[in-house]
Amino acid sequence: MTYSNDDLAIVPVSQRTWTMKHFAALWMGMSFSIPAYMLASSLLVGGMSWYQALLAIFIGNSIVLIPMVLNSHAGTRYGIPFPIYVRASFGVRGANLPALIRALIACGWFGIQVWIGSEALYALLKMIFPSIITLPEVLPLWVGLDSGHALAFFAFWSLNILVILRGMELMRKLLVVQSYLLVIITLILVAWAATRLDGFETLSLQRSSFSSNAAFWAFFLPSLTAIVGYFSTICLNIPDFTRYAVSQRAQILGQSLSLPTSMTLVTFVGVFVTAATSAQMGKMEWNPVILASFIPWYGLQAIVMLTVIFITLVANVALNIVSPANDFSHLKPDLISFKAGGVITGIIGLLIMPWKLIADPSGYIFTWLIGVSALLGSIVGIMLCDYYYIRRQQLNVDALYQGRGEYWYQSGINLRAIIALILGVGVNLPGFLVQVELISAQSIPALLRACYDYAWFIGLVVSTITYGLLMRKKS
């Protein structure tokens, strides 16, 4: 049986060309995405003051940077992608489980990004072809999408698929271009908010709306988990990128210097512009695409929309196609290539109807982001425990690509990793079921409900300890 293909193979040293500059550009691109902006804005809409939101984002991303850099090490050292790396802990066949979990979550993120980019495209098309809003309806009502938005969504979806079919080298070049465009859109939004919406004055008057310290902490702590959860997906599959690094120094410095600072900057832009909208609109608008439509100059609107389309495209490919493309390829390496995996990602991302997934800020934070973190924190804990505690950073790379070798365990599956994953996720499951209203809050103990607010942290700790104890007992 085939356990690899060209897309999952070790990256030769000659092809490891990503320098510190490229990793810094990668994180600038992923941080300056519209979902990141919306995360910052949603904290403000939820009741935080501007400086509380700024501090929350900085703390959350400083926390997630630690496992991010640690999990990057194996990719850089051995030139292997995430689905191959995770075989060391889950087994050659068992790795399909975390790979599939990561892939399906990425499909959700892919759909969200496509929806956001398509909103900007729709706004642009509406400026050029106003009749788009009168197109006859062809989709059923339960889809919740009119023909104009559906047309924009499919067009932007197709553009994403086209980029991934062109390969990683094109993406590397687009990341550099994107970093310059990010500066442009940031300056436009900040300048507009400052001059037209009395942004600095409004920001200085903006205060926390929580009635008590207890109410603040009840929102702050799960929000911190959501912030960590925002990058918990890429934290898992960061080896997909660091396997192209020229050195450990390049990936460590590139990520450490760029991730917290880029996210803090985009937070400031998000909270500043969102706070400023209250003076003009009577309420805080957390969606920058809707916000940009209020810019009175059509030329400037068009520039903003085009920039949003481009940066969303690049961020989406980097964050949400590279990993699931590899993950789906891992399921059947002899049949599914990297490009075919990208197409599968796109199809699933379309079918989940992402316009419903992020209909409001509360659902975005407490259902999607924290729910995702509950799954991924446990996997990250197992991977880090295996690589640093059990194996002391030493991997038998040849065995990672073979059946019946060191990482075969029981029929290709490491049951100890599966048990650790189940326990890490299981402790957060009751709180998630309450959040999505499948069970009542009164039906489970308060302690279990509270666990969900710290889902990523609790999942990581429980799975790490469980896996470490089970593997040490085995040896």
VOFINU-96307 format. One record per residue (C-alpha): x, y, z. Coordinates in Angstrom, 1 decimal, decimal comma, always signed. Each point is the difference from the previous one (the first is absolute). Example, Ala and Ser with C-alpha at 12.3 -4.5 7.8 and 13.67 -1.06 7.14 Angstrom:
2
+--------+--------+--------+
|     px |     py |     pz |
+--------+--------+--------+
|  +12,3 |   -4,5 |   +7,8 |
|   +1,4 |   +3,4 |   -0,7 |
+--------+--------+--------+
***
This chain:
475
+--------+--------+--------+
|     px |     py |     pz |
+--------+--------+--------+
|   +0,0 |   +0,0 |   +0,0 |
|   +1,2 |   +3,6 |   -0,8 |
|   +0,5 |   +2,2 |   +3,0 |
|   +1,3 |   +3,1 |   -1,8 |
|   +0,1 |   +1,9 |   -3,2 |
|   +2,0 |   +2,9 |   -1,5 |
|   -2,0 |   +2,6 |   +2,0 |
|   +0,6 |   -1,7 |   +3,3 |
|   +3,7 |   -0,8 |   -0,6 |
|   +2,9 |   +1,5 |   +1,8 |
|   +0,9 |   +3,4 |   -1,4 |
|   +3,6 |   -0,1 |   -1,3 |
|   +2,5 |   +2,4 |   +1,6 |
|   +0,4 |   +1,7 |   -3,4 |
|   -3,8 |   +0,9 |   +0,0 |
|   +0,0 |   +1,5 |   +3,6 |
|   +0,0 |   +3,6 |   -1,1 |
|   -2,2 |   +1,7 |   +2,6 |
|   +2,0 |   +2,6 |   +1,9 |
|   -1,0 |   +2,1 |   +3,1 |
|   -1,5 |   +2,6 |   -2,4 |
|   -2,4 |   -2,6 |   -1,5 |
|   -1,2 |   -1,2 |   +3,4 |
|   -0,5 |   +3,6 |   +1,1 |
|   -2,0 |   +0,7 |   -3,2 |
|   -1,9 |   -3,2 |   +0,6 |
|   -1,1 |   +1,1 |   +3,5 |
|   -0,7 |   +3,5 |   -1,2 |
|   -2,3 |   -1,4 |   -2,6 |
|   -1,8 |   -2,4 |   +2,4 |
|   -0,3 |   +2,7 |   +2,7 |
|   -1,2 |   +2,7 |   -2,3 |
|   -3,0 |   -2,1 |   -1,1 |
|   -3,6 |   +1,1 |   +0,3 |
|   -0,9 |   -2,8 |   +2,5 |
|   +2,9 |   +1,3 |   +2,2 |
|   -1,4 |   +3,5 |   -0,3 |
|   -3,5 |   -1,3 |   +0,8 |
|   +1,4 |   -1,8 |   +3,1 |
|   +1,3 |   +3,3 |   +1,3 |
|   -3,1 |   +1,8 |   -0,8 |
|   -2,3 |   -2,6 |   +1,6 |
|   +1,8 |   +0,5 |   +3,3 |
|   -0,9 |   +3,6 |   -0,1 |
|   -3,6 |   -0,7 |   -1,0 |
|   -0,1 |   -2,6 |   +2,9 |
|   +0,8 |   +2,8 |   +2,5 |
|   +3,7 |   +0,3 |   +0,4 |
|   +1,8 |   +3,4 |   -0,1 |
|   +2,5 |   +0,6 |   -2,8 |
|   +3,0 |   -0,6 |   +2,3 |
|   -1,5 |   -3,2 |   +1,5 |
|   -0,6 |   -1,4 |   -3,5 |
|   +3,6 |   +1,0 |   -0,9 |
|   +1,4 |   -1,7 |   +3,0 |
|   -2,1 |   -3,1 |   -0,4 |
|   +1,3 |   -0,5 |   -3,6 |
|   +3,6 |   +0,6 |   +1,0 |
|   -0,1 |   -2,5 |   +2,9 |
|   -1,9 |   -2,6 |   -2,1 |
|   +2,4 |   +0,1 |   -2,9 |
|   +3,1 |   +0,0 |   +2,3 |
|   -1,4 |   -3,2 |   +1,5 |
|   -0,7 |   -1,7 |   -3,3 |
|   +3,5 |   +1,0 |   -1,3 |
|   +1,6 |   -2,4 |   +2,5 |
|   -1,5 |   -3,3 |   -1,3 |
|   +0,1 |   +1,5 |   -3,6 |
|   +3,8 |   +0,3 |   +0,1 |
|   +0,4 |   -3,3 |   +1,8 |
|   -2,1 |   -1,9 |   -2,5 |
|   +1,9 |   +1,7 |   -2,8 |
|   +3,3 |   -1,7 |   +0,9 |
|   -0,6 |   -3,4 |   -1,5 |
|   -1,2 |   +1,4 |   -3,3 |
|   +3,2 |   +2,0 |   -0,3 |
|   +2,4 |   -2,6 |   +1,2 |
|   -1,4 |   -2,9 |   -2,0 |
|   -1,8 |   +1,7 |   -2,9 |
|   -3,2 |   -1,8 |   +0,6 |
|   -3,7 |   +1,2 |   -0,1 |
|   -2,5 |   -0,2 |   +2,9 |
|   -1,7 |   -3,3 |   -1,1 |
|   +3,3 |   -1,8 |   -0,1 |
|   +1,3 |   +1,6 |   +3,3 |
|   -3,2 |   -1,0 |   +1,9 |
|   +0,6 |   -3,7 |   -1,0 |
|   +2,7 |   -0,1 |   +2,7 |
|   -2,7 |   +0,4 |   +2,8 |
|   -3,2 |   -1,4 |   -1,6 |
|   +1,5 |   -2,7 |   -2,3 |
|   +0,3 |   -0,2 |   -3,7 |
|   -3,7 |   -0,7 |   -0,4 |
|   -1,2 |   +1,6 |   +3,2 |
|   +1,4 |   +3,4 |   -1,3 |
|   -3,1 |   +0,1 |   -2,3 |
|   -2,1 |   +0,9 |   +3,0 |
|   +1,7 |   +3,3 |   +1,0 |
|   +0,7 |   +0,7 |   -3,7 |
|   -3,7 |   -0,3 |   -0,8 |
|   -1,1 |   +2,1 |   +3,0 |
|   +2,4 |   +2,7 |   -1,0 |
|   -1,1 |   -0,2 |   -3,6 |
|   -3,7 |   +0,3 |   +0,8 |
|   +0,6 |   +3,0 |   +2,2 |
|   +2,0 |   +1,6 |   -2,7 |
|   -2,9 |   -0,6 |   -2,4 |
|   -2,1 |   +2,1 |   +2,4 |
|   +2,6 |   +2,7 |   +0,1 |
|   +0,4 |   -0,1 |   -3,8 |
|   -3,7 |   +0,5 |   -0,4 |
|   +0,0 |   +2,9 |   +2,4 |
|   +2,8 |   +1,8 |   -1,8 |
|   -1,6 |   -0,6 |   -3,4 |
|   -3,3 |   +1,5 |   +1,3 |
|   +1,9 |   +3,1 |   +1,3 |
|   +1,9 |   +0,4 |   -3,3 |
|   -3,2 |   -0,5 |   -2,0 |
|   -1,7 |   +2,7 |   +2,0 |
|   +2,7 |   +2,5 |   -1,1 |
|   -0,3 |   -1,3 |   -3,6 |
|   -3,8 |   +0,4 |   +0,1 |
|   +0,4 |   +3,6 |   +1,3 |
|   +2,4 |   +0,7 |   -2,8 |
|   -2,3 |   -1,6 |   -2,6 |
|   -2,9 |   +1,9 |   +1,3 |
|   +1,9 |   +3,3 |   -0,6 |
|   +0,7 |   -1,0 |   -3,6 |
|   -3,2 |   -1,9 |   -0,8 |
|   -2,8 |   +1,3 |   +2,3 |
|   -2,4 |   -2,4 |   -1,7 |
|   +1,6 |   -3,0 |   +1,8 |
|   -2,3 |   +0,6 |   +2,9 |
|   -3,0 |   -0,7 |   -2,2 |
|   +1,1 |   -3,3 |   -1,4 |
|   -2,8 |   -2,6 |   +0,1 |
|   +0,1 |   -2,4 |   +2,9 |
|   +1,0 |   -3,5 |   -0,9 |
|   +1,1 |   -1,5 |   +3,4 |
|   -2,5 |   -1,5 |   +2,5 |
|   -0,9 |   +2,3 |   +3,0 |
|   +1,7 |   -2,4 |   +2,5 |
|   +3,4 |   +0,8 |   -1,5 |
|   -0,4 |   +3,5 |   +1,2 |
|   +1,9 |   +1,6 |   -3,0 |
|   -1,2 |   +2,2 |   -2,8 |
|   +1,2 |   -0,4 |   -3,6 |
|   +2,4 |   +2,9 |   +0,1 |
|   +1,8 |   -1,1 |   +3,1 |
|   +0,0 |   -3,6 |   -1,3 |
|   +1,7 |   +1,2 |   -3,2 |
|   +2,7 |   +1,9 |   +1,9 |
|   +0,5 |   -2,9 |   +2,4 |
|   +0,6 |   -2,5 |   -2,8 |
|   +2,3 |   +2,4 |   -1,9 |
|   +2,2 |   +0,6 |   +3,0 |
|   -0,1 |   -3,7 |   +0,8 |
|   +1,3 |   -0,8 |   -3,5 |
|   +2,8 |   +2,5 |   +0,4 |
|   +1,2 |   -1,7 |   +3,2 |
|   +0,0 |   -3,4 |   -1,7 |
|   +1,9 |   +1,4 |   -3,0 |
|   +2,8 |   +1,3 |   +2,3 |
|   +0,5 |   -3,3 |   +1,8 |
|   +0,1 |   -1,8 |   -3,4 |
|   +3,0 |   +2,2 |   -0,9 |
|   +2,0 |   -1,2 |   +3,1 |
|   +1,9 |   +1,2 |   +3,0 |
|   +2,6 |   +2,1 |   -1,9 |
|   -2,7 |   +2,3 |   -1,2 |
|   -1,3 |   +0,3 |   +3,5 |
|   +3,4 |   +1,0 |   +1,3 |
|   +0,2 |   +2,9 |   -2,5 |
|   -3,6 |   +1,1 |   +0,7 |
|   +0,8 |   +0,2 |   +3,7 |
|   +2,7 |   +2,6 |   -0,6 |
|   -2,3 |   +2,1 |   -2,2 |
|   -2,7 |   -0,3 |   +2,6 |
|   +2,1 |   +1,4 |   +2,8 |
|   +0,2 |   +3,3 |   -1,9 |
|   -3,7 |   +0,1 |   -0,8 |
|   -0,7 |   -0,5 |   +3,7 |
|   +1,8 |   +3,2 |   +0,8 |
|   -2,2 |   +1,8 |   -2,5 |
|   -3,4 |   -1,2 |   +1,3 |
|   +1,1 |   +0,6 |   +3,6 |
|   +0,9 |   +3,6 |   -0,7 |
|   -3,2 |   +0,6 |   -1,9 |
|   -2,3 |   -1,4 |   +2,7 |
|   +1,9 |   +1,8 |   +2,8 |
|   +0,2 |   +3,3 |   -1,9 |
|   -3,7 |   -0,1 |   -0,9 |
|   -1,1 |   -0,9 |   +3,6 |
|   +2,2 |   +2,8 |   +1,4 |
|   -1,1 |   +2,8 |   -2,4 |
|   -3,6 |   -0,9 |   -0,9 |
|   -1,2 |   -1,8 |   +3,1 |
|   +1,8 |   +1,9 |   +2,8 |
|   +1,8 |   -3,3 |   +0,7 |
|   +2,5 |   +1,1 |   +2,6 |
|   -2,5 |   +1,9 |   +2,0 |
|   -2,5 |   -2,8 |   -0,1 |
|   +2,6 |   -2,5 |   +1,0 |
|   +1,1 |   +2,1 |   +3,0 |
|   -3,7 |   +0,0 |   +1,2 |
|   -0,5 |   -3,7 |   -0,6 |
|   -0,3 |   -1,9 |   +3,3 |
|   -0,6 |   -3,6 |   +1,1 |
|   -3,8 |   -0,7 |   +0,3 |
|   +0,3 |   -2,7 |   +2,6 |
|   -2,0 |   +0,6 |   +3,1 |
|   +2,5 |   -1,7 |   +2,3 |
|   +3,4 |   -1,6 |   +0,2 |
|   -1,7 |   -3,4 |   +0,0 |
|   -1,8 |   +0,8 |   -3,2 |
|   +3,2 |   +1,1 |   -1,6 |
|   +1,9 |   -3,1 |   +0,9 |
|   -2,9 |   -2,2 |   -1,1 |
|   +0,5 |   +1,5 |   -3,5 |
|   +3,8 |   +0,5 |   +0,0 |
|   +1,1 |   -3,5 |   +0,9 |
|   -2,0 |   -1,9 |   -2,7 |
|   +0,9 |   +2,8 |   -2,4 |
|   +3,7 |   -0,7 |   +0,7 |
|   -0,7 |   -3,7 |   -0,8 |
|   -1,6 |   +1,1 |   -3,2 |
|   +3,0 |   +2,1 |   -0,9 |
|   +2,3 |   -3,0 |   +0,5 |
|   -2,5 |   -2,1 |   -1,9 |
|   +0,2 |   +2,4 |   -2,9 |
|   +3,5 |   -1,2 |   -0,9 |
|   -0,3 |   -3,5 |   +1,6 |
|   -0,6 |   -1,4 |   -3,5 |
|   +3,2 |   +1,4 |   -1,4 |
|   +1,8 |   -0,9 |   +3,2 |
|   -0,8 |   -3,6 |   -0,8 |
|   +1,2 |   +0,0 |   -3,6 |
|   +2,8 |   +2,6 |   +0,1 |
|   +2,5 |   -2,8 |   -1,2 |
|   -1,8 |   +0,3 |   -3,4 |
|   +1,8 |   +3,3 |   -0,3 |
|   +3,1 |   -0,3 |   +2,1 |
|   +1,1 |   -3,0 |   -2,0 |
|   +1,0 |   +2,6 |   -2,6 |
|   +2,1 |   +2,0 |   +2,5 |
|   +3,7 |   +0,6 |   -0,7 |
|   +0,7 |   -0,4 |   +3,8 |
|   -1,5 |   -0,2 |   +3,5 |
|   +1,1 |   +3,6 |   +0,5 |
|   -2,0 |   +1,2 |   -3,0 |
|   -3,2 |   -1,6 |   +1,2 |
|   +0,4 |   +1,0 |   +3,6 |
|   +0,9 |   +3,6 |   -0,5 |
|   -2,4 |   +0,5 |   -2,9 |
|   -2,9 |   -1,3 |   +2,1 |
|   +1,0 |   +1,5 |   +3,3 |
|   +0,5 |   +3,5 |   -1,4 |
|   -3,1 |   +0,0 |   -2,2 |
|   -2,8 |   -1,9 |   +1,6 |
|   -0,7 |   +2,0 |   +3,3 |
|   +0,8 |   +3,3 |   -1,6 |
|   -2,0 |   -0,5 |   -3,1 |
|   -3,1 |   -1,2 |   +1,9 |
|   +0,3 |   +2,9 |   +2,5 |
|   +0,2 |   +2,5 |   -2,9 |
|   -3,0 |   -1,5 |   -1,7 |
|   -1,8 |   +0,1 |   +3,3 |
|   +0,6 |   +3,7 |   +0,4 |
|   -1,3 |   +0,6 |   -3,5 |
|   -3,0 |   -2,1 |   +0,7 |
|   -0,9 |   +1,5 |   +3,3 |
|   +0,8 |   +3,6 |   -1,2 |
|   -2,2 |   -0,2 |   -3,1 |
|   -2,7 |   -1,9 |   +1,7 |
|   -0,2 |   +2,5 |   +2,9 |
|   +0,0 |   +2,8 |   -2,5 |
|   -3,1 |   -1,4 |   -1,8 |
|   -2,2 |   +0,6 |   +3,0 |
|   +0,2 |   +3,7 |   -0,5 |
|   -1,1 |   -0,2 |   -3,6 |
|   -2,5 |   -2,9 |   +0,1 |
|   -1,3 |   -0,1 |   +3,5 |
|   +1,4 |   -3,5 |   +0,6 |
|   +3,3 |   -1,8 |   -0,4 |
|   +0,5 |   -1,8 |   -3,3 |
|   +2,3 |   -3,0 |   +0,3 |
|   +0,0 |   -1,0 |   -3,7 |
|   +2,5 |   +2,1 |   -1,9 |
|   -1,5 |   -0,8 |   -3,4 |
|   -3,3 |   +1,5 |   +1,1 |
|   +1,9 |   +2,9 |   +1,6 |
|   +1,9 |   +0,7 |   -3,2 |
|   -3,2 |   +0,5 |   -1,9 |
|   -0,6 |   +3,2 |   +2,1 |
|   +3,2 |   +1,6 |   -1,5 |
|   -1,5 |   +2,9 |   -2,0 |
|   +2,6 |   -0,2 |   -2,8 |
|   -0,6 |   -2,8 |   -2,5 |
|   +3,6 |   -0,1 |   -1,2 |
|   +1,2 |   -0,5 |   +3,6 |
|   -2,7 |   -2,6 |   +0,6 |
|   +1,1 |   -1,9 |   -3,1 |
|   +3,7 |   +0,0 |   +1,2 |
|   -1,1 |   -1,3 |   +3,4 |
|   -2,1 |   -2,7 |   -1,5 |
|   +2,7 |   -1,1 |   -2,4 |
|   +2,5 |   -0,1 |   +2,8 |
|   -2,3 |   -2,0 |   +2,2 |
|   -0,6 |   -2,5 |   -2,8 |
|   +3,8 |   -0,5 |   -0,6 |
|   +1,1 |   -0,3 |   +3,7 |
|   -2,9 |   -2,3 |   +0,8 |
|   +0,9 |   -2,2 |   -3,0 |
|   +3,7 |   -0,3 |   +1,1 |
|   -0,8 |   -0,5 |   +3,7 |
|   -2,6 |   -2,6 |   -0,9 |
|   +2,4 |   -2,1 |   -2,1 |
|   +2,7 |   +0,2 |   +2,6 |
|   -2,2 |   -0,7 |   +3,0 |
|   -2,8 |   -2,2 |   -1,3 |
|   +1,0 |   -1,9 |   -3,2 |
|   +3,7 |   -1,0 |   +0,5 |
|   -0,7 |   -2,1 |   +3,1 |
|   -3,3 |   -1,8 |   -1,0 |
|   +1,4 |   -0,7 |   -3,5 |
|   +2,9 |   -1,9 |   +1,7 |
|   -2,4 |   -1,6 |   +2,5 |
|   -2,4 |   -1,3 |   -2,6 |
|   +2,9 |   -1,2 |   -2,1 |
|   +1,2 |   -1,9 |   +3,1 |
|   -3,3 |   -2,0 |   +0,1 |
|   +0,8 |   -1,6 |   -3,4 |
|   +3,4 |   +1,1 |   -1,2 |
|   -0,1 |   -2,1 |   -3,2 |
|   -3,3 |   +1,5 |   -1,1 |
|   -0,2 |   +3,5 |   +1,5 |
|   +2,6 |   +2,5 |   -0,9 |
|   +0,7 |   +3,4 |   +1,7 |
|   -2,0 |   +1,8 |   -2,7 |
|   -2,9 |   -2,5 |   +0,2 |
|   +0,0 |   +0,5 |   +3,8 |
|   -0,3 |   +3,7 |   -0,6 |
|   -3,1 |   -0,5 |   -2,2 |
|   -1,6 |   -2,3 |   +2,6 |
|   +0,6 |   +2,8 |   +2,6 |
|   -1,7 |   +2,5 |   -2,3 |
|   -3,0 |   -2,2 |   -0,5 |
|   -0,6 |   -0,7 |   +3,7 |
|   +0,6 |   +3,7 |   +0,8 |
|   -2,8 |   +0,9 |   -2,5 |
|   -2,4 |   -2,6 |   +1,4 |
|   +0,2 |   +1,1 |   +3,6 |
|   -1,7 |   +3,4 |   -0,9 |
|   +2,5 |   +2,2 |   +1,9 |
|   -2,3 |   +3,1 |   -0,2 |
|   -2,0 |   -1,7 |   +2,7 |
|   +3,0 |   -1,0 |   +2,1 |
|   +1,1 |   +3,6 |   +0,8 |
|   -3,4 |   +1,7 |   +0,1 |
|   +0,8 |   +1,7 |   +3,3 |
|   +3,0 |   +0,8 |   +2,2 |
|   -1,1 |   -2,2 |   +2,9 |
|   -0,3 |   -3,1 |   -2,2 |
|   +3,4 |   +0,8 |   -1,6 |
|   +1,8 |   +0,1 |   +3,4 |
|   -1,8 |   -2,4 |   +2,3 |
|   -1,2 |   -2,6 |   -2,4 |
|   +2,4 |   -0,1 |   -2,9 |
|   +3,4 |   +1,1 |   +1,4 |
|   -0,3 |   -1,6 |   +3,4 |
|   -1,5 |   -3,1 |   -1,4 |
|   +2,9 |   -0,4 |   -2,4 |
|   +2,5 |   +0,6 |   +2,7 |
|   -1,4 |   -2,8 |   +2,1 |
|   +0,9 |   -2,5 |   -2,7 |
|   +3,4 |   +1,4 |   -1,1 |
|   +1,5 |   +0,7 |   +3,4 |
|   -0,1 |   -3,7 |   +0,8 |
|   +1,8 |   -1,0 |   -3,2 |
|   +2,7 |   +2,7 |   +0,5 |
|   +0,6 |   -1,3 |   +3,5 |
|   +0,5 |   -3,6 |   -1,2 |
|   +2,3 |   +1,1 |   -2,8 |
|   +2,2 |   +2,1 |   +2,3 |
|   +0,1 |   -2,6 |   +2,8 |
|   +1,0 |   -2,7 |   -2,5 |
|   +2,7 |   +2,1 |   -1,8 |
|   +1,6 |   +1,7 |   +3,0 |
|   -0,7 |   -2,3 |   +3,0 |
|   -0,2 |   -3,5 |   -1,5 |
|   +2,4 |   +0,2 |   -3,0 |
|   +2,3 |   +2,9 |   +1,0 |
|   -0,3 |   +1,5 |   -3,5 |
|   +1,3 |   -3,1 |   -1,7 |
|   -2,2 |   -1,5 |   -2,8 |
|   +0,6 |   -3,0 |   -2,2 |
|   -1,0 |   +1,8 |   -3,2 |
|   +0,2 |   -3,1 |   -2,2 |
|   -2,4 |   -1,9 |   +2,4 |
|   -2,5 |   +2,9 |   -0,3 |
|   -0,5 |   -0,9 |   -3,6 |
|   -0,2 |   -3,8 |   +0,5 |
|   -2,5 |   -2,6 |   +1,2 |
|   +1,0 |   -2,6 |   +2,6 |
|   +2,8 |   +2,3 |   +1,4 |
|   +0,6 |   +1,9 |   +3,2 |
|   -3,2 |   +2,0 |   -0,3 |
|   -2,3 |   -2,8 |   -0,9 |
|   -1,1 |   -0,6 |   +3,6 |
|   -3,2 |   -2,2 |   -0,1 |
|   -1,0 |   -0,5 |   -3,6 |
|   +1,3 |   +3,5 |   -0,8 |
|   -1,8 |   +1,8 |   +2,8 |
|   +1,3 |   +1,2 |   +3,4 |
|   -2,9 |   -0,7 |   +2,2 |
|   +1,6 |   +2,0 |   +2,8 |
|   -0,1 |   +3,2 |   -2,1 |
|   -3,7 |   -0,7 |   -0,8 |
|   -0,8 |   -0,4 |   +3,7 |
|   +1,8 |   +3,2 |   +0,9 |
|   -1,9 |   +1,9 |   -2,8 |
|   -3,4 |   -1,4 |   +1,2 |
|   +0,7 |   +1,1 |   +3,6 |
|   +1,2 |   +3,4 |   -1,0 |
|   -3,0 |   +0,7 |   -2,3 |
|   -2,4 |   -1,8 |   +2,3 |
|   +0,5 |   +2,3 |   +3,0 |
|   -1,1 |   +2,9 |   -2,2 |
|   -2,9 |   -1,7 |   -1,8 |
|   -2,7 |   +0,7 |   +2,6 |
|   +0,7 |   +3,7 |   -0,1 |
|   -0,1 |   +0,0 |   -3,8 |
|   -3,4 |   -1,8 |   +0,0 |
|   -1,3 |   +2,7 |   +2,3 |
|   +1,3 |   +2,7 |   -2,2 |
|   -1,7 |   -1,3 |   -3,1 |
|   -3,1 |   -0,6 |   +2,1 |
|   -0,2 |   -3,8 |   -0,5 |
|   -0,2 |   -0,5 |   +3,7 |
|   -1,1 |   +2,3 |   +2,9 |
|   +2,6 |   +1,7 |   +2,2 |
|   -1,8 |   -1,4 |   +3,1 |
|   +0,6 |   -3,6 |   -1,2 |
|   +3,8 |   +0,0 |   +0,6 |
|   +2,2 |   +1,1 |   +2,9 |
|   +1,1 |   +3,6 |   +0,1 |
|   +3,7 |   -1,1 |   -0,1 |
|   -0,4 |   -1,8 |   -3,3 |
|   -1,9 |   +3,0 |   -1,5 |
|   +2,9 |   +2,3 |   +1,1 |
|   +2,6 |   -2,3 |   -1,6 |
|   -1,3 |   +1,1 |   -3,5 |
|   +1,1 |   +3,6 |   +0,7 |
|   +3,6 |   -1,3 |   +0,1 |
|   -0,4 |   -2,7 |   -2,6 |
|   +3,3 |   +0,3 |   -1,8 |
|   +2,1 |   +0,1 |   +3,2 |
|   -1,9 |   -2,8 |   +1,8 |
|   +0,1 |   -2,2 |   -3,1 |
|   +3,7 |   +0,5 |   -0,4 |
|   +0,8 |   -0,7 |   +3,7 |
|   -2,2 |   -3,1 |   +0,3 |
|   +1,2 |   -1,5 |   -3,2 |
|   +3,6 |   +0,8 |   +0,7 |
|   +0,0 |   -1,6 |   +3,4 |
|   -2,0 |   -3,0 |   -1,1 |
|   +2,2 |   -0,7 |   -3,0 |
|   +3,2 |   +0,4 |   +2,0 |
|   -1,1 |   -2,4 |   +2,7 |
|   -1,3 |   -2,6 |   -2,4 |
|   +3,1 |   +0,1 |   -2,2 |
|   +2,4 |   -0,1 |   +3,0 |
|   -2,0 |   -3,0 |   +1,4 |
|   +0,4 |   -1,8 |   -3,3 |
|   +3,8 |   +0,5 |   +0,0 |
+--------+--------+--------+
***
